[in-house]
């Protein structure tokens, strides 16, 4: 049975959940007792996008991470602590933040994607690095293979390039008359990963009879220009390729799409939850909890170079019906019926 969430997103629920997790559990698992007896407190170094400024509301993925670690016996503040650093929309600061965290004595790094993992690896090739939602790590050249990474990187791989065709198909289903769609890239397609996404998108667009318009951000301030270009070329929708920068500026991107009445879809639910139209991608809660299980194994002594990288296998469709109404779009009933989450 698929879980359906048809109520507004509630950040206050995330805050309460984090407070409960941070306080720890009254039921200390055997691992917690052993750690207290030995006096060992393990330290996680979390590097993420988003605001570098301290915030009372952590990201949901961090709540889910600590929640699962607690279930596995890691009691925050007793045998586990975490240091968090955010690079805003400047991913190039990652090595600097990693070096800072190394000085605090971290035992394992947790990063969002493969780009961050590769940047942390520039600073250390011995401290384990766990990804929450990476692209193709083998194609990036940072691991040897998925079964035995052969380096200090492991974690969860979501393979976004495989989803682009499905996302274009969903745009067409939401608007049967759609004949031209943009694809918004975070940078010019020079990397193997972005080239793979474009191959998938071009093939799917051809099969669907959709003209594909490629728009790349040349600098972090190009969002408004990118959307003006999409409108000038008569795009009706846009596939947003996830990146650290676009994750940080997701609300701005969604507002621009709304302003120009463009249908948006991405692989992350934060797009529709911030005013975009749809998302189709991995279940963020599921992959984050799986990443916590990998961290658990590493803290218990597993070699990171021999810890298999896991593929995301559960996917969710999120539709923002409120946004659809605002841009004058009637979402077909069959599409709404398949949605795992409908935002009203």
Backbone torsions as a table, in degrees:
resi	resn	phi	psi	omega
1	UNK	NA	133.2	179.6
2	UNK	-85.4	139.2	178.0
3	UNK	-76.2	129.7	178.4
4	UNK	-114.5	128.0	178.0
5	UNK	-117.2	110.0	-178.1
6	UNK	-120.7	38.7	175.8
7	UNK	-126.4	157.5	-180.0
8	UNK	-60.2	150.2	175.7
9	UNK	-63.2	135.3	-174.2
10	UNK	-120.8	93.9	178.5
11	UNK	-58.4	-29.5	-179.1
12	UNK	-64.7	-29.3	177.0
13	UNK	-66.8	-37.5	177.6
14	UNK	-64.3	-41.4	-179.6
15	UNK	-61.3	-46.4	-178.8
16	UNK	-63.8	-39.5	179.8
17	UNK	-62.6	-42.3	-179.2
18	UNK	-64.9	-40.2	-179.9
19	UNK	-61.7	-40.3	178.5
20	UNK	-64.7	-41.9	-179.4
21	UNK	-67.6	-43.1	-178.1
22	UNK	-63.7	-31.9	179.2
23	UNK	-73.6	-19.7	179.4
24	UNK	87.6	177.2	-178.5
25	UNK	-106.2	146.3	177.8
26	UNK	-72.8	-19.7	-179.7
27	UNK	-98.0	96.0	-177.9
28	UNK	-78.8	124.1	179.0
29	UNK	-73.2	162.8	179.4
30	UNK	-53.5	-38.5	179.5
31	UNK	-60.4	-39.8	179.8
32	UNK	-64.2	-41.7	179.4
33	UNK	-62.7	-45.3	179.7
34	UNK	-60.6	-42.2	-179.0
35	UNK	-64.7	-39.1	179.5
36	UNK	-66.7	-38.4	179.7
37	UNK	-65.6	-37.8	-178.9
38	UNK	-81.5	-17.1	-179.2
39	UNK	79.8	6.5	-177.6
40	UNK	-84.3	126.3	173.7
41	UNK	-119.7	118.4	-179.0
42	UNK	-83.7	151.9	-174.5
43	UNK	-126.9	126.5	176.1
44	UNK	-99.8	135.4	174.3
45	UNK	-108.5	108.2	-176.5
46	UNK	-100.8	124.1	177.5
47	UNK	-117.1	124.3	-173.9
48	UNK	-140.0	165.5	170.9
49	UNK	-79.3	-172.5	-179.1
50	UNK	97.8	-173.3	-175.4
51	UNK	-71.4	131.6	175.1
52	UNK	-70.6	-17.2	-177.9
53	UNK	-72.4	143.5	177.8
54	UNK	-58.8	141.7	-179.9
55	UNK	-136.5	140.2	178.1
56	UNK	-72.8	-11.9	-177.6
57	UNK	-112.6	103.1	178.3
58	UNK	-72.7	163.0	177.4
59	UNK	-69.0	149.4	-179.7
60	UNK	-55.2	-38.9	-177.5
61	UNK	-62.6	-31.7	177.5
62	UNK	-71.2	-38.1	176.4
63	UNK	-61.0	-48.2	-179.3
64	UNK	-62.3	-36.9	-180.0
65	UNK	-63.1	-52.0	-178.4
66	UNK	-67.3	-33.5	179.0
67	UNK	-60.3	-48.8	-179.0
68	UNK	-69.0	-38.2	177.6
69	UNK	-61.6	-38.3	178.3
70	UNK	-64.5	-41.1	177.8
71	UNK	-60.9	-28.9	-179.7
72	UNK	-87.4	2.2	175.4
73	UNK	105.2	3.4	179.7
74	UNK	-94.9	105.5	-174.8
75	UNK	-94.9	114.8	-176.2
76	UNK	-59.1	127.5	-179.6
77	UNK	92.3	-13.4	178.9
78	UNK	-106.9	-59.3	178.4
79	UNK	-122.2	7.2	-179.5
80	UNK	-149.5	135.0	171.8
81	UNK	-134.0	164.2	-178.8
82	UNK	-136.0	143.7	172.6
83	UNK	-115.9	128.3	-178.3
84	UNK	-114.5	136.5	173.8
85	UNK	-131.7	138.6	179.1
86	UNK	-122.5	138.2	-177.2
87	UNK	-100.3	9.2	-178.8
88	UNK	64.6	-124.1	174.8
89	UNK	-111.8	19.5	179.2
90	UNK	-111.8	80.8	-176.1
91	UNK	-62.2	-22.6	-179.9
92	UNK	-65.6	-12.1	177.3
93	UNK	-80.1	-5.9	-174.9
94	UNK	-55.6	-47.4	178.9
95	UNK	-59.1	-39.3	178.5
96	UNK	-62.2	-43.7	-179.9
97	UNK	-69.3	-36.1	178.1
98	UNK	-63.5	-43.9	178.6
99	UNK	-61.4	-38.4	177.8
100	UNK	-63.7	-41.4	180.0
101	UNK	-70.5	-34.0	177.5
102	UNK	-59.9	-36.6	179.2
103	UNK	-66.7	-19.4	176.8
104	UNK	-85.3	-8.3	177.3
105	UNK	89.2	37.6	-178.0
106	UNK	-66.4	146.4	177.3
107	UNK	-97.4	-25.1	179.7
108	UNK	-155.0	139.5	175.2
109	UNK	-94.8	144.5	171.7
110	UNK	-123.7	124.0	-178.5
111	UNK	-128.9	163.6	-177.3
112	UNK	-74.7	-52.8	-173.2
113	UNK	-134.1	-173.7	-177.4
114	UNK	-69.2	-33.2	179.7
115	UNK	-63.2	-44.0	177.9
116	UNK	-64.4	-39.9	179.6
117	UNK	-60.7	-43.6	179.5
118	UNK	-63.9	-36.1	179.7
119	UNK	-71.4	-38.1	176.3
120	UNK	-66.0	-35.9	-179.3
121	UNK	-64.2	-21.5	174.9
122	UNK	-65.6	-24.1	-175.9
123	UNK	-97.4	-34.5	-179.3
124	UNK	-145.7	136.2	174.1
125	UNK	-115.5	15.5	179.8
126	UNK	-118.8	-38.2	-179.8
127	UNK	-75.6	129.2	-178.8
128	UNK	-59.6	143.7	177.9
129	UNK	-124.7	123.1	-179.0
130	UNK	-114.1	125.5	178.6
131	UNK	-92.0	147.8	177.1
132	UNK	-92.1	-32.3	-176.6
133	UNK	-162.8	70.4	-176.4
134	UNK	-85.2	163.2	169.7
135	UNK	-82.7	-147.7	-177.1
136	UNK	-79.7	99.9	-176.0
137	UNK	-70.4	-29.9	176.7
138	UNK	-68.5	-44.9	179.5
139	UNK	-63.0	-32.9	177.8
140	UNK	-71.4	-19.3	178.6
141	UNK	85.6	13.1	-177.7
142	UNK	-95.8	-12.4	173.3
143	UNK	-134.8	159.7	-178.7
144	UNK	-79.8	-50.8	176.4
145	UNK	-156.2	173.2	-174.2
146	UNK	-74.9	-35.6	-177.0
147	UNK	-71.6	-39.6	178.8
148	UNK	-134.8	93.2	-173.8
149	UNK	-54.5	-34.8	177.6
150	UNK	73.1	10.8	177.1
151	UNK	-145.1	-165.8	-179.2
152	UNK	-94.3	19.4	178.9
153	UNK	-115.9	132.7	171.1
154	UNK	-150.8	-172.4	178.0
155	UNK	135.7	-143.7	-176.0
156	UNK	-112.8	135.5	179.9
157	UNK	-117.8	128.1	-175.9
158	UNK	-107.0	-10.9	174.6
159	UNK	47.2	66.3	-176.7
160	UNK	-60.2	-32.2	-176.5
161	UNK	-59.3	-30.0	-179.6
162	UNK	-72.4	-13.3	-174.7
163	UNK	-96.8	-14.6	-172.6
164	UNK	-60.6	-41.3	179.6
165	UNK	-62.1	-42.3	178.1
166	UNK	-64.1	-38.6	-179.9
167	UNK	-65.2	-40.9	176.3
168	UNK	-63.4	-39.7	178.4
169	UNK	-63.4	-37.4	179.1
170	UNK	-69.7	-36.2	175.3
171	UNK	-61.0	-43.3	179.3
172	UNK	-64.6	-38.6	179.6
173	UNK	-66.5	-37.3	179.0
174	UNK	-69.1	-34.5	177.6
175	UNK	-133.4	92.7	-177.3
176	UNK	-55.6	-24.6	-179.3
177	UNK	-85.2	0.8	-176.9
178	UNK	-63.1	124.3	-179.2
179	UNK	-124.8	-10.8	-178.4
180	UNK	-143.2	124.9	-179.9
181	UNK	-131.6	145.2	173.3
182	UNK	-92.9	162.7	168.4
183	UNK	-130.5	121.0	-174.3
184	UNK	-97.8	114.4	-179.2
185	UNK	-100.4	146.2	-179.7
186	UNK	-72.3	-14.5	-179.6
187	UNK	-163.8	166.9	176.7
188	UNK	-56.7	143.5	-172.8
189	UNK	-76.1	75.0	179.0
190	UNK	-103.2	-22.9	-177.8
191	UNK	-81.2	153.7	177.5
192	UNK	-57.0	-35.7	-177.9
193	UNK	-66.0	-48.5	179.8
194	UNK	-67.5	-33.8	176.6
195	UNK	-64.4	-38.2	178.1
196	UNK	-65.6	-39.8	177.7
197	UNK	-61.3	-44.1	-179.4
198	UNK	-65.8	-36.9	176.9
199	UNK	-61.6	-46.7	179.8
200	UNK	-63.1	-44.1	-177.2
201	UNK	-65.3	-43.6	-178.7
202	UNK	-63.9	-42.1	179.6
203	UNK	-64.3	-44.3	-179.5
204	UNK	-66.8	-42.2	-179.6
205	UNK	-61.8	-41.5	179.2
206	UNK	-62.4	-44.2	-179.5
207	UNK	-64.8	-32.3	-178.7
208	UNK	-88.5	-7.7	-176.9
209	UNK	72.7	33.4	-179.4
210	UNK	-109.3	130.7	172.7
211	UNK	-75.5	126.7	-176.2
212	UNK	-102.4	128.7	179.0
213	UNK	-112.1	121.1	-177.3
214	UNK	-95.4	124.9	178.3
215	UNK	-127.5	125.3	179.9
216	UNK	-115.4	141.8	174.1
217	UNK	-78.2	123.2	177.8
218	UNK	-85.8	-23.5	178.3
219	UNK	-152.9	164.1	-177.9
220	UNK	-61.3	-14.0	-177.1
221	UNK	-101.5	18.0	-172.0
222	UNK	-94.9	4.8	-174.3
223	UNK	-58.6	-49.9	-177.7
224	UNK	-63.3	-40.4	177.7
225	UNK	-63.6	-39.6	-179.8
226	UNK	-62.0	-43.3	-179.1
227	UNK	-71.8	-33.0	175.3
228	UNK	-63.7	-37.5	178.0
229	UNK	-65.7	-42.9	178.4
230	UNK	-59.1	-44.4	-179.1
231	UNK	-66.8	-42.4	-179.5
232	UNK	-61.7	-31.2	-179.9
233	UNK	-92.3	9.9	173.8
234	UNK	66.5	30.8	174.6
235	UNK	-67.1	143.1	177.6
236	UNK	-101.5	-21.2	179.8
237	UNK	-150.3	175.1	179.6
238	UNK	-151.7	134.1	171.8
239	UNK	-91.0	121.0	-177.7
240	UNK	-97.4	115.5	179.0
241	UNK	-79.5	122.4	-176.5
242	UNK	-60.5	140.9	174.9
243	UNK	-157.0	166.1	178.6
244	UNK	-60.7	-41.3	-177.8
245	UNK	-66.2	-49.4	-177.4
246	UNK	-68.0	-28.3	175.1
247	UNK	-65.6	-37.5	179.3
248	UNK	-70.6	-34.8	-175.5
249	UNK	-110.2	31.8	-175.3
250	UNK	-62.6	-35.9	-179.2
251	UNK	-67.7	-41.5	177.7
252	UNK	-61.4	-43.7	179.7
253	UNK	-62.2	-44.6	-179.3
254	UNK	-65.5	-37.9	178.8
255	UNK	-65.0	-39.9	178.4
256	UNK	-65.9	-39.7	177.8
257	UNK	-63.5	-41.9	178.3
258	UNK	-63.2	-44.2	-179.2
259	UNK	-57.1	-39.6	-176.6
260	UNK	-98.1	7.9	179.0
261	UNK	56.2	43.0	177.9
262	UNK	-99.1	136.1	173.8
263	UNK	-74.1	131.5	179.5
264	UNK	-119.1	145.2	172.3
265	UNK	-146.9	146.1	177.9
266	UNK	-147.8	-179.1	178.7
267	UNK	-95.5	2.6	-178.8
268	UNK	-115.5	133.8	-179.3
269	UNK	-66.8	-11.8	179.2
270	UNK	-68.1	-18.5	176.8
271	UNK	-68.4	-57.9	177.7
272	UNK	-66.4	-28.6	179.9
273	UNK	-72.7	-13.5	176.2
274	UNK	-109.5	13.9	175.2
275	UNK	111.7	-4.7	173.6
276	UNK	-73.7	176.1	-174.4
277	UNK	-84.5	-51.3	-172.2
278	UNK	-147.1	163.8	167.5
279	UNK	-145.1	147.5	171.9
280	UNK	-140.5	116.2	-177.7
281	UNK	-174.4	-169.3	-177.2
282	UNK	-61.7	157.4	175.9
283	UNK	-79.1	106.8	-174.1
284	UNK	-60.9	-36.3	179.3
285	UNK	-66.4	-42.6	-178.9
286	UNK	-63.8	-46.1	-178.0
287	UNK	-70.2	-32.2	178.4
288	UNK	-67.2	-41.6	177.1
289	UNK	-65.0	-36.1	176.4
290	UNK	-65.9	-38.0	176.7
291	UNK	-62.7	-37.9	177.9
292	UNK	-61.9	-35.9	179.0
293	UNK	-68.2	-34.1	175.4
294	UNK	-67.6	-42.9	177.3
295	UNK	-59.2	-42.3	178.7
296	UNK	-57.0	-45.6	-179.7
297	UNK	-62.9	-41.4	-178.9
298	UNK	-66.9	-42.4	179.4
299	UNK	-66.6	-24.8	177.4
300	UNK	-84.7	-3.5	173.9
301	UNK	119.4	-0.9	179.4
302	UNK	-66.8	143.9	177.7
303	UNK	-77.3	127.0	-178.3
304	UNK	-62.1	-34.6	-177.7
305	UNK	-67.9	-16.9	-179.4
306	UNK	-114.2	8.8	179.5
307	UNK	-93.5	113.7	-174.0
308	UNK	-58.6	143.3	171.9
309	UNK	-80.5	131.8	-177.2
310	UNK	-97.3	144.4	176.5
311	UNK	-95.0	138.2	173.9
312	UNK	-66.3	132.7	-177.0
313	UNK	-122.2	-9.5	-179.5
314	UNK	-111.9	128.9	-176.6
315	UNK	-125.2	149.9	-175.6
316	UNK	-133.5	142.5	176.3
317	UNK	-105.8	124.5	179.4
318	UNK	-119.2	130.7	-179.8
319	UNK	-125.3	130.9	175.7
320	UNK	-98.3	97.5	-177.8
321	UNK	-70.2	-28.8	177.7
322	UNK	-62.8	-42.4	177.4
323	UNK	-65.6	-41.3	178.8
324	UNK	-57.4	-44.9	179.3
325	UNK	-63.7	-38.6	-177.5
326	UNK	-65.5	-30.7	-179.5
327	UNK	-100.1	9.1	175.4
328	UNK	76.2	29.8	-178.4
329	UNK	-108.6	129.9	175.2
330	UNK	-97.6	107.1	179.8
331	UNK	-68.3	126.4	178.7
332	UNK	-57.2	140.1	-177.2
333	UNK	-56.5	-40.9	179.5
334	UNK	-60.6	-36.1	178.8
335	UNK	-68.2	-44.8	177.1
336	UNK	-61.3	-38.0	-178.8
337	UNK	-64.5	-27.2	179.7
338	UNK	-87.6	-10.8	-176.3
339	UNK	-66.3	137.6	175.3
340	UNK	-81.3	-23.2	179.1
341	UNK	-146.5	128.3	176.4
342	UNK	-119.1	123.1	-178.3
343	UNK	-98.4	118.3	-179.8
344	UNK	-108.2	NA	NA
